[in-house]
Amino acid sequence: MNINIRSGTTVDLPALLQFVKELAAFEKSSEKVTNTLEQMQEEQECFEFLVAEIDGQVVGMAVYFFVYYTWVGKSLYLDDLYIDPLFRGQKIGSALLGEVFQVARNENCKRVRWQVLDWNTKAIEFYKKIGAEVSGQWLDCEFGKDEILTAFN
């Protein structure tokens, strides 16, 4: 099996959106996905992504963007890492994550950050195994589109 990791393109957006929906279902949050193919096309300058291919079939993805953390400087935020369940256990996630870290090195990032659900023990074990600091100290705060429109008005 030959895994090809490459930068995602507009042609890959339908597969990317499908994986996003599958990931949301896995995370028991399908109803929270409001993104569309058209929106992803319009906002493609806001994110970058890598795809993993086997024999020309996209079997995984890693979506990331650059952020600035005042404590350390330019950083890479990994928003999603997903492998088609039929292809898990074949080191595809490791290959994608390795390429994400190569991007971070090439871009002189001072931090790579991502989140994992506290019940996703397989992922947590993997992240700890590769040396990630998994912290439960910080809590997410978030506003959705409707709340953004009405907050502080």
Secondary structure, 3 states (H helix, E strand, C coil): CCEEEEECCHHHHHHHHHHHHHHHHHCCCHHHCCCCHHHHHHCHHHCEEEEEEECCEEEEEEEEEEEEECCCEEEEEEEEEEECHHHCCCCHHHHHHHHHHHHHHHCCCCEEECCCCCCCHHHHHHHHHCCCCCCCCCCCCCCCHHHHHHCCC
